[in-house]
């Protein structure tokens, strides 16, 4: 599997977890469309976003240019949820990602799951928490906070859920992430797409990210 796909010069990046353990030698790139995980965590959001852009601005985002990679290659290197120190293999990947951030300066990075989000936090801030800290509830709060504006370097980090949204308690995850009494029957995919779509359209309408 290639380590990445898309254009690093594109202002929108996606950061996944790790390569699928049993399929990395048969897939082409991170979030390969042949693997079901992509369609559990990203395809519904992509579809809702595209509808939002078209309905509100008659625009279509060039999703093929989005730069996609995983935090780490080997899932076996991933630490357990309650370990603070991640070891040299993972730390070297954090340093490598930090170099990419400095070189290309993306504007939006969308992360999938607690590990990818904490990985990016460490690349940005060089301080860490146990990634088990980032429950669906905590990620939902950070999602809301992220869309209030860019940081001093002109970047927002948008945390989304990983495979928890497709597992046995998936309905609870919708409630935990959205966590807003206004939504009696919350739909995580629609909720995320509405607010992320609005942010992108408000801040990137005139940039060269559209088809």
C-alpha positions as CSV (number, residue, x, y, z in Angstrom):
1,X,0.0,0.0,0.0
2,X,1.2,3.5,-0.8
3,X,1.7,5.7,2.2
4,X,-0.6,8.4,0.9
5,X,-2.9,9.5,-1.9
6,X,-3.9,12.9,-3.2
7,X,-2.1,16.2,-3.3
8,X,-0.3,17.4,-0.2
9,X,-0.6,21.0,-1.6
10,X,-4.4,20.7,-1.4
11,X,-5.7,22.6,1.7
12,X,-7.8,19.7,3.0
13,X,-6.2,16.6,4.4
14,X,-7.6,13.4,6.0
15,X,-5.7,11.4,8.6
16,X,-6.7,7.8,9.3
17,X,-5.6,5.3,11.9
18,X,-3.4,2.6,10.4
19,X,-3.3,0.2,7.5
20,X,-5.8,-2.7,7.6
21,X,-3.8,-5.5,9.1
22,X,-4.8,-8.3,6.7
23,X,-5.2,-6.3,3.6
24,X,-2.4,-3.7,3.3
25,X,-0.6,-5.8,0.6
26,X,-3.8,-5.8,-1.5
27,X,-5.0,-2.2,-1.2
28,X,-3.5,0.7,-3.1
29,X,-3.7,3.6,-0.7
30,X,-5.2,4.8,2.7
31,X,-9.0,4.7,2.7
32,X,-8.9,2.7,-0.5
33,X,-12.5,2.7,-1.8
34,X,-12.5,-1.1,-2.0
35,X,-12.3,-1.4,1.8
36,X,-15.5,-1.2,3.7
37,X,-14.1,1.0,6.5
38,X,-14.0,3.9,4.1
39,X,-17.7,3.6,3.4
40,X,-18.5,3.4,7.1
41,X,-16.6,6.5,8.2
42,X,-16.1,8.8,5.2
43,X,-18.4,8.1,2.2
44,X,-21.7,9.2,3.9
45,X,-20.0,12.5,4.9
46,X,-18.5,13.0,1.5
47,X,-21.9,12.5,-0.1
48,X,-23.7,14.9,2.3
49,X,-21.0,17.5,1.8
50,X,-21.2,17.4,-1.9
51,X,-25.0,17.8,-1.7
52,X,-24.6,20.7,0.7
53,X,-22.1,22.5,-1.7
54,X,-24.3,22.0,-4.7
55,X,-27.5,23.0,-3.0
56,X,-26.0,26.1,-1.5
57,X,-23.5,27.3,-4.1
58,X,-23.8,25.1,-7.2
59,X,-20.3,23.9,-6.5
60,X,-18.6,20.4,-6.3
61,X,-15.5,19.9,-4.2
62,X,-12.7,18.1,-5.9
63,X,-12.5,15.2,-3.4
64,X,-9.9,13.4,-5.5
65,X,-7.2,16.0,-4.6
66,X,-7.7,15.6,-0.8
67,X,-4.4,14.4,0.7
68,X,-5.0,11.2,2.7
69,X,-2.6,9.2,4.8
70,X,-2.6,7.1,8.0
71,X,-1.0,8.0,11.3
72,X,1.0,4.8,11.3
73,X,1.6,2.0,8.9
74,X,1.6,-1.1,11.1
75,X,-1.4,-1.5,13.4
76,X,0.8,-3.6,15.7
77,X,2.7,-0.4,16.6
78,X,-0.4,1.3,17.9
79,X,-0.3,1.7,21.7
80,X,-3.2,0.7,23.9
81,X,-5.7,3.4,24.8
82,X,-4.3,4.1,28.3
83,X,-0.6,4.4,27.6
84,X,0.9,7.9,27.6
85,X,4.3,7.1,26.0
86,X,3.9,5.6,22.6
87,X,7.4,4.3,21.8
88,X,10.1,5.3,19.3
89,X,8.3,3.8,16.2
90,X,5.2,6.0,16.7
91,X,7.2,9.0,17.9
92,X,9.2,8.9,14.6
93,X,5.9,9.0,12.6
94,X,4.8,12.0,14.6
95,X,8.0,13.8,13.8
96,X,7.6,12.9,10.1
97,X,4.0,14.2,10.1
98,X,5.1,17.4,11.8
99,X,7.6,18.0,9.0
100,X,4.8,17.6,6.4
101,X,2.7,20.1,8.3
102,X,5.5,22.7,8.2
103,X,6.2,22.1,4.5
104,X,2.7,22.1,3.1
105,X,0.7,24.0,5.7
106,X,-2.8,22.5,5.1
107,X,-5.8,24.5,6.2
108,X,-8.2,21.7,7.4
109,X,-7.2,18.3,8.7
110,X,-10.0,15.8,9.3
111,X,-9.0,13.0,11.7
112,X,-10.8,9.6,12.1
113,X,-11.0,8.3,15.7
114,X,-9.3,9.0,19.0
115,X,-5.8,7.7,18.0
116,X,-5.5,9.8,14.8
117,X,-6.7,12.9,16.6
118,X,-4.3,12.5,19.5
119,X,-1.5,11.7,17.0
120,X,-2.1,15.0,15.2
121,X,-2.4,16.9,18.5
122,X,1.1,15.6,19.4
123,X,2.5,16.6,16.0
124,X,1.1,20.1,16.5
125,X,1.6,20.7,20.2
126,X,4.3,18.1,21.1
127,X,2.3,17.4,24.3
128,X,0.0,14.5,24.8
129,X,-2.9,12.7,26.5
130,X,-3.8,9.1,26.5
131,X,-5.8,8.7,23.4
132,X,-8.4,6.8,25.5
133,X,-9.3,10.2,26.8
134,X,-11.0,11.0,23.5
135,X,-14.4,9.4,23.8
136,X,-17.2,10.1,21.2
137,X,-18.5,12.7,23.6
138,X,-15.1,14.4,23.9
139,X,-14.5,14.3,20.1
140,X,-17.9,15.8,19.5
141,X,-17.1,18.7,21.8
142,X,-13.8,19.2,20.0
143,X,-15.6,19.1,16.6
144,X,-17.8,21.9,17.7
145,X,-14.9,24.0,19.0
146,X,-12.8,23.4,15.9
147,X,-15.3,25.2,13.6
148,X,-15.1,28.4,15.5
149,X,-12.1,29.5,13.5
150,X,-8.5,28.8,12.4
151,X,-5.6,28.6,14.8
152,X,-2.7,31.1,14.7
153,X,-1.1,29.0,11.9
154,X,-4.3,29.1,9.8
155,X,-5.3,25.5,10.5
156,X,-8.3,23.7,11.9
157,X,-8.2,20.1,13.2
158,X,-11.6,18.5,12.7
159,X,-12.0,15.2,14.7
160,X,-14.5,12.6,13.5
161,X,-15.4,9.1,14.6
162,X,-13.7,6.0,13.3
163,X,-15.2,2.5,13.2
164,X,-17.2,3.1,16.4
165,X,-19.9,4.7,14.3
166,X,-20.4,1.3,12.6
167,X,-20.2,-1.1,15.5
168,X,-22.8,-2.6,17.8
169,X,-23.6,0.6,19.8
170,X,-23.6,2.9,16.7
171,X,-26.9,4.6,17.6
172,X,-25.4,5.6,21.0
173,X,-22.4,7.1,19.1
174,X,-24.7,9.4,17.2
175,X,-26.1,10.8,20.5
176,X,-22.7,10.9,22.2
177,X,-20.9,12.8,19.4
178,X,-23.8,15.3,18.7
179,X,-24.7,15.7,22.3
180,X,-27.3,18.4,21.7
181,X,-30.9,18.3,22.9
182,X,-32.1,20.1,19.8
183,X,-31.5,16.9,17.9
184,X,-34.1,14.4,19.2
185,X,-32.9,11.7,16.8
186,X,-29.3,12.8,15.9
187,X,-27.7,11.7,12.7
188,X,-23.9,12.1,13.1
189,X,-23.3,12.0,9.3
190,X,-25.8,14.8,8.6
191,X,-24.7,16.8,11.6
192,X,-21.0,16.7,10.7
193,X,-21.6,17.5,7.1
194,X,-23.9,20.4,7.7
195,X,-21.4,22.3,10.0
196,X,-18.3,21.3,8.1
197,X,-19.9,22.1,4.8
198,X,-20.9,25.5,6.0
199,X,-17.4,26.2,7.3
200,X,-15.7,25.2,4.0
201,X,-18.1,27.2,1.9
202,X,-17.7,30.3,4.1
203,X,-13.9,30.1,4.0
204,X,-12.9,28.5,0.7
205,X,-15.6,29.5,-1.8
206,X,-13.1,31.4,-4.0
207,X,-10.2,29.0,-3.6
208,X,-9.2,26.4,-6.3
209,X,-10.6,23.4,-4.5
210,X,-13.7,23.0,-6.7
211,X,-14.4,21.1,-9.9
